[in-house]
Amino acid sequence: MPHDSSGRRRRPAPRDRIVPVQAISPLITLSFERGWDRREMFPFVEFEDARAVAPGQSVSYADCREAFLRARRRLGETFAIDYAGRKSLAFLGVVGLGMMVQPTVGSALRFLLEFASLAGSVLGLEWELGGKETAIVASDLFGDQELTPFWKVDHLATIAGVTAQLPCEDARPLRLELEGALQGPIRRAMSLAIGCPIVAPAERSRLVYRTETLQKRLRFPDAAAAAHWRKAAELDLPRFSSPDASSQVRRIVAVEGRLVGRQEVSRKLGVSERSLGRLLAREGFRFSDVTGASRLETAKALLLSGETVDETAERLGYSDARSFRRAFKRMAGISPFEFRTSTERSKSNA
């Protein structure tokens, strides 16, 4: 999280400038199409002329949310899904270009999640590994009860839409799970637009894929281009980073799905190892605690999905199953076997 002058942790302020202006370009285009007054809709945006936005601007969360609230009041409940349908890989800029040249659907989605803030994400987006299913989970960063449900529909529908545009065979999601109830007509409209069933209400908002779908090959993989776009994204990332260091570290560990060291995480965040340590210390965390907790959650999800201890250890990058067992017991207080047995017993007794 950002910090005040004393270095104490604080909640992201509504005026923190975190969103690149291109993130709302579809909304600006929509406003032109509808003939809305741009000064009324976007008083915080600098325009070069009647229809062109001056490049290089960033937008505060408060300004961004007010523009979307005004649009939602005008367009109604289906606005989120309609808006998401306007976005394309080109809209994502450097992130979309980096996705296009990845070897698989899964690596393209990992690239998207790693640099989601460059595409204007205002949510936490995390990779949830499973057995036959893998999900992208959306979580709130700003405590915005009014707009967070909108963002979750918009962000997850956008991911589904741009993934379907990748150069490969059918890469549609298995289902979209959303917190909160949905009326029948809205549910059907969403399902038709995204191309998968909608489950609502659900415990969490998730976009679920078959794991085998993520292994599909893209038609134009290019390692050199992928390295180029990754470097470009990493250079730009610090300007539009997530609100706190600990959530960024958790995101990277979740996206990588393996053991990740301090040096690699620091490089991805565009900060020195010493700076990363100071940022985490201000939030009351150590690097090992944050990465350990994230790996523990991933390990639990893999074990409950049916993965064996050996398979889980290999997926997470441990040298052997024995090392994984020791690490799991140190963090969880019980062995992987005891965890799975107690969880299954709890479910059967429920």
C-alpha positions as CSV (number, residue, x, y, z in Angstrom):
1,M,0.0,0.0,0.0
2,P,1.1,3.6,-0.3
3,H,2.5,5.2,2.8
4,D,2.1,8.5,4.6
5,S,5.0,10.9,5.5
6,S,5.8,8.8,8.6
7,G,6.2,5.6,6.6
8,R,3.1,4.1,8.1
9,R,0.9,1.8,6.0
10,R,-2.3,3.4,4.7
11,R,-5.1,2.3,2.4
12,P,-4.8,3.4,-1.2
13,A,-6.0,7.0,-1.4
14,P,-8.7,7.7,-4.1
15,R,-6.5,10.2,-5.7
16,D,-3.5,7.9,-6.1
17,R,-2.6,8.1,-9.8
18,I,-2.5,4.5,-10.8
19,V,-4.3,4.0,-14.2
20,P,-2.9,4.8,-17.6
21,V,-5.3,6.9,-19.6
22,Q,-5.5,4.4,-22.4
23,A,-7.3,2.1,-19.9
24,I,-10.4,4.2,-20.4
25,S,-10.0,4.8,-24.1
26,P,-13.0,2.5,-24.9
27,L,-15.2,4.5,-22.6
28,I,-14.0,7.8,-24.2
29,T,-14.8,6.3,-27.7
30,L,-18.2,5.2,-26.4
31,S,-18.9,8.7,-25.2
32,F,-18.0,10.2,-28.6
33,E,-20.4,7.7,-30.3
34,R,-23.2,8.6,-27.9
35,G,-22.6,12.3,-28.2
36,W,-21.9,12.8,-24.5
37,D,-20.2,16.0,-23.4
38,R,-16.6,15.0,-22.9
39,R,-16.0,17.8,-20.4
40,E,-18.8,16.5,-18.3
41,M,-17.6,12.9,-18.6
42,F,-13.9,13.4,-18.4
43,P,-12.9,16.7,-16.8
44,F,-9.7,15.1,-15.7
45,V,-8.5,14.2,-19.2
46,E,-6.4,16.4,-21.5
47,F,-7.5,16.3,-25.1
48,E,-5.2,17.2,-28.0
49,D,-8.2,18.0,-30.2
50,A,-11.9,17.3,-30.5
51,R,-11.4,13.5,-30.5
52,A,-7.8,12.7,-29.6
53,V,-6.5,12.2,-26.1
54,A,-3.0,13.6,-25.2
55,P,-0.7,10.6,-24.7
56,G,1.2,9.7,-21.5
57,Q,-1.4,10.7,-19.0
58,S,-2.4,8.8,-15.9
59,V,-5.8,8.8,-14.2
60,S,-6.6,8.7,-10.5
61,Y,-8.8,6.0,-9.2
62,A,-11.3,8.6,-8.0
63,D,-11.6,10.2,-11.4
64,C,-11.8,6.8,-13.2
65,R,-14.6,5.6,-10.9
66,E,-16.7,8.8,-11.3
67,A,-16.5,8.5,-15.1
68,F,-17.7,4.9,-15.0
69,L,-20.4,5.7,-12.5
70,R,-21.8,8.3,-14.9
71,A,-21.7,5.9,-17.8
72,R,-23.4,3.1,-15.8
73,R,-26.2,5.5,-14.8
74,R,-26.8,6.2,-18.4
75,L,-26.5,2.6,-19.8
76,G,-27.8,0.4,-17.1
77,E,-26.9,-3.0,-15.7
78,T,-25.5,-4.6,-18.9
79,F,-22.9,-1.8,-19.2
80,A,-20.0,-3.9,-17.7
81,I,-20.4,-6.7,-20.3
82,D,-21.0,-4.3,-23.2
83,Y,-17.9,-2.3,-22.2
84,A,-15.7,-5.4,-21.9
85,G,-16.8,-6.5,-25.3
86,R,-15.3,-3.4,-26.8
87,K,-11.8,-4.3,-25.7
88,S,-9.3,-6.2,-27.8
89,L,-5.7,-7.3,-27.7
90,A,-4.8,-4.0,-29.4
91,F,-6.5,-2.1,-26.5
92,L,-4.1,-3.8,-24.1
93,G,-1.1,-2.1,-25.8
94,V,2.3,-3.6,-24.8
95,V,0.5,-6.3,-22.8
96,G,-1.6,-7.5,-25.8
97,L,1.5,-7.5,-28.0
98,G,3.4,-9.6,-25.4
99,M,0.5,-12.0,-25.2
100,M,0.4,-12.6,-28.9
101,V,3.9,-14.0,-29.2
102,Q,3.8,-16.4,-26.2
103,P,4.1,-20.1,-26.9
104,T,0.8,-21.2,-25.2
105,V,-2.5,-19.8,-24.0
106,G,-1.4,-20.3,-20.4
107,S,1.8,-18.3,-20.8
108,A,-0.1,-15.5,-22.5
109,L,-2.5,-15.3,-19.5
110,R,0.4,-15.3,-17.1
111,F,1.9,-12.4,-19.0
112,L,-1.4,-10.6,-18.8
113,L,-1.7,-11.1,-15.1
114,E,1.9,-10.1,-14.4
115,F,1.4,-6.7,-16.1
116,A,-2.3,-6.2,-15.6
117,S,-1.8,-2.8,-14.1
118,L,-0.5,-1.6,-17.5
119,A,-3.8,-2.5,-19.0
120,G,-5.6,-0.5,-16.4
121,S,-6.6,-3.2,-13.9
122,V,-7.9,-1.8,-10.6
123,L,-8.4,-5.2,-9.1
124,G,-6.1,-7.9,-7.7
125,L,-5.9,-10.7,-10.3
126,E,-4.3,-13.9,-9.2
127,W,-3.6,-17.3,-10.7
128,E,-5.2,-20.2,-8.9
129,L,-3.7,-23.5,-9.9
130,G,-5.7,-26.7,-9.8
131,G,-5.8,-30.1,-11.3
132,K,-8.1,-30.3,-14.3
133,E,-9.2,-26.6,-13.7
134,T,-7.2,-23.4,-13.4
135,A,-8.8,-20.1,-12.5
136,I,-8.1,-16.4,-12.5
137,V,-9.5,-14.9,-9.2
138,A,-10.5,-11.2,-9.0
139,S,-10.2,-9.4,-5.6
140,D,-10.9,-5.9,-4.4
141,L,-8.0,-3.5,-3.8
142,F,-9.9,-0.3,-2.8
143,G,-12.8,-1.4,-0.7
144,D,-15.2,0.2,-3.2
145,Q,-18.4,-1.6,-2.5
146,E,-20.3,0.3,-5.2
147,L,-18.1,-0.4,-8.2
148,T,-16.1,-3.5,-7.3
149,P,-18.9,-5.9,-8.6
150,F,-18.8,-3.9,-11.9
151,W,-15.0,-4.1,-12.1
152,K,-15.0,-7.9,-11.5
153,V,-17.5,-8.5,-14.4
154,D,-15.6,-6.1,-16.6
155,H,-12.1,-7.4,-15.9
156,L,-12.9,-11.1,-16.1
157,A,-15.1,-10.7,-19.2
158,T,-12.2,-8.7,-20.8
159,I,-9.8,-11.5,-20.0
160,A,-12.1,-14.0,-21.6
161,G,-12.6,-11.8,-24.6
162,V,-9.0,-11.1,-25.4
163,T,-8.0,-14.7,-24.7
164,A,-10.5,-15.8,-27.4
165,Q,-8.7,-13.5,-29.8
166,L,-5.4,-15.2,-29.4
167,P,-4.1,-17.1,-32.5
168,C,-5.0,-20.6,-31.5
169,E,-7.9,-23.1,-31.5
170,D,-10.9,-22.5,-29.2
171,A,-9.6,-21.0,-25.9
172,R,-13.0,-20.2,-24.3
173,P,-13.3,-20.4,-20.5
174,L,-15.1,-23.3,-18.8
175,R,-17.3,-20.9,-16.7
176,L,-17.4,-17.5,-15.1
177,E,-18.2,-17.4,-11.4
178,L,-19.5,-14.2,-9.9
179,E,-20.3,-13.1,-6.3
180,G,-23.9,-11.8,-5.9
181,A,-27.1,-12.8,-7.7
182,L,-27.8,-12.1,-11.3
183,Q,-31.2,-11.7,-13.0
184,G,-32.0,-14.2,-15.7
185,P,-31.8,-11.8,-18.7
186,I,-28.5,-10.3,-17.5
187,R,-27.1,-13.8,-16.9
188,R,-28.1,-15.0,-20.4
189,A,-26.6,-11.9,-22.0
190,M,-23.3,-12.4,-20.2
191,S,-23.2,-16.1,-21.0
192,L,-23.8,-15.3,-24.7
193,A,-21.2,-12.6,-24.8
194,I,-18.5,-14.5,-23.0
195,G,-19.3,-17.9,-24.5
196,C,-19.5,-19.9,-21.3
197,P,-22.0,-20.6,-18.5
198,I,-22.3,-18.1,-15.6
199,V,-22.4,-19.3,-12.0
200,A,-23.9,-16.8,-9.6
201,P,-24.0,-16.3,-6.8
202,A,-20.6,-17.9,-6.1
203,E,-18.1,-17.7,-3.2
204,R,-15.6,-15.7,-5.3
205,S,-15.4,-14.1,-8.7
206,R,-13.3,-16.3,-10.9
207,L,-12.8,-17.1,-14.6
208,V,-12.3,-20.8,-14.8
209,Y,-10.4,-22.6,-17.6
210,R,-9.8,-26.3,-18.3
211,T,-6.1,-26.7,-17.5
212,E,-5.7,-28.5,-20.9
213,T,-7.0,-25.4,-22.6
214,L,-4.1,-23.4,-21.2
215,Q,-1.7,-25.8,-22.7
216,K,-2.9,-25.1,-26.3
217,R,-0.1,-23.7,-28.6
218,L,-0.3,-20.3,-30.1
219,R,0.3,-20.1,-33.9
220,F,3.1,-17.4,-33.9
221,P,5.4,-17.9,-30.9
222,D,8.4,-15.6,-31.0
223,A,10.9,-15.8,-28.1
224,A,12.8,-12.7,-29.2
225,A,9.6,-10.6,-29.5
226,A,8.3,-12.0,-26.2
227,A,11.6,-10.9,-24.5
228,H,11.3,-7.5,-26.1
229,W,7.7,-6.8,-24.9
230,R,8.5,-8.1,-21.5
231,K,11.4,-5.7,-21.1
232,A,9.1,-2.8,-22.4
233,A,6.4,-3.8,-19.9
234,E,8.9,-4.1,-17.0
235,L,10.2,-0.6,-17.7
236,D,6.7,0.8,-17.6
237,L,5.4,-1.2,-14.6
238,P,6.7,0.9,-11.7
239,R,4.5,3.9,-12.8
240,F,1.3,1.9,-12.6
241,S,2.1,-0.7,-9.9
242,S,-0.4,-2.3,-7.5
243,P,-1.1,-0.3,-4.3
244,D,1.2,-2.3,-2.0
245,A,4.4,-4.2,-2.3
246,S,3.2,-7.3,-0.5
247,S,0.3,-7.8,-2.9
248,Q,2.6,-7.4,-5.8
249,V,5.0,-10.1,-4.4
250,R,2.0,-12.4,-3.8
251,R,0.8,-11.8,-7.4
252,I,4.2,-12.7,-8.9
253,V,4.5,-15.9,-6.9
254,A,0.9,-16.9,-7.8
255,V,1.5,-16.1,-11.5
256,E,4.8,-18.0,-11.6
257,G,3.4,-21.0,-9.7
258,R,6.9,-22.0,-8.5
259,L,9.7,-20.9,-6.1
260,V,10.7,-17.3,-6.9
261,G,13.7,-15.6,-5.4
262,R,14.1,-12.1,-4.1
263,Q,16.3,-11.1,-7.0
264,E,13.8,-12.2,-9.6
265,V,10.8,-10.5,-7.8
266,S,12.8,-7.3,-7.5
267,R,13.6,-7.3,-11.2
268,K,10.0,-7.8,-12.1
269,L,8.9,-4.9,-9.9
270,G,11.7,-2.7,-11.2
271,V,13.1,-2.0,-7.8
272,S,16.3,-3.0,-6.0
273,E,16.3,-5.9,-3.5
274,R,17.1,-3.4,-0.7
275,S,14.1,-1.2,-1.7
276,L,11.8,-4.2,-1.9
277,G,12.9,-5.2,1.6
278,R,12.2,-1.7,3.0
279,L,8.8,-1.5,1.3
280,L,7.8,-4.9,2.8
281,A,9.2,-3.9,6.2
282,R,7.0,-0.7,6.2
283,E,4.0,-3.0,5.7
284,G,5.1,-5.3,8.5
285,F,6.2,-8.2,6.3
286,R,9.3,-10.1,5.4
287,F,9.9,-11.4,1.9
288,S,10.1,-15.0,3.1
289,D,6.8,-14.7,5.0
290,V,4.9,-13.3,2.0
291,T,6.3,-15.8,-0.5
292,G,5.8,-18.6,1.9
293,A,2.2,-17.8,2.6
294,S,1.5,-17.6,-1.2
295,R,3.2,-20.9,-1.9
296,L,1.3,-22.5,1.0
297,E,-2.1,-21.4,-0.5
298,T,-1.1,-22.7,-3.9
299,A,0.1,-26.0,-2.4
300,K,-3.2,-26.4,-0.5
301,A,-5.2,-25.8,-3.7
302,L,-3.1,-28.4,-5.6
303,L,-3.4,-31.0,-2.9
304,L,-7.2,-30.5,-2.7
305,S,-7.5,-30.8,-6.5
306,G,-6.1,-34.3,-6.4
307,E,-2.4,-33.7,-7.1
308,T,-0.1,-36.0,-5.2
309,V,2.6,-34.7,-2.8
310,D,5.3,-35.5,-5.4
311,E,3.4,-33.7,-8.2
312,T,2.7,-30.7,-6.0
313,A,6.4,-30.5,-5.0
314,E,7.4,-30.6,-8.7
315,R,4.8,-28.0,-9.7
316,L,6.1,-25.6,-7.0
317,G,9.7,-26.1,-7.9
318,Y,11.0,-27.9,-4.8
319,S,14.0,-30.2,-5.2
320,D,12.1,-33.2,-3.9
321,A,9.0,-34.2,-2.1
322,R,10.8,-34.4,1.2
323,S,11.8,-30.7,1.0
324,F,8.2,-29.8,0.2
325,R,6.9,-31.8,3.2
326,R,9.3,-30.0,5.6
327,A,8.4,-26.6,4.2
328,F,4.6,-27.3,4.3
329,K,4.7,-28.5,7.9
330,R,6.8,-25.6,8.9
331,M,4.3,-23.1,7.5
332,A,1.0,-25.0,8.1
333,G,1.9,-26.8,11.3
334,I,0.7,-30.1,9.9
335,S,1.9,-32.4,7.1
336,P,0.4,-32.3,3.5
337,F,-1.2,-35.7,4.2
338,E,-2.7,-34.5,7.5
339,F,-4.0,-31.4,5.8
340,R,-5.7,-33.3,3.0
341,T,-7.1,-35.9,5.4
342,S,-8.5,-33.3,7.9
343,T,-10.0,-31.2,5.1
344,E,-11.7,-34.2,3.5
345,R,-13.0,-35.3,6.9
346,S,-14.4,-31.8,7.6
347,K,-16.2,-31.9,4.2
348,S,-17.7,-35.3,4.8
349,N,-19.0,-34.3,8.3
350,A,-20.5,-31.0,7.0
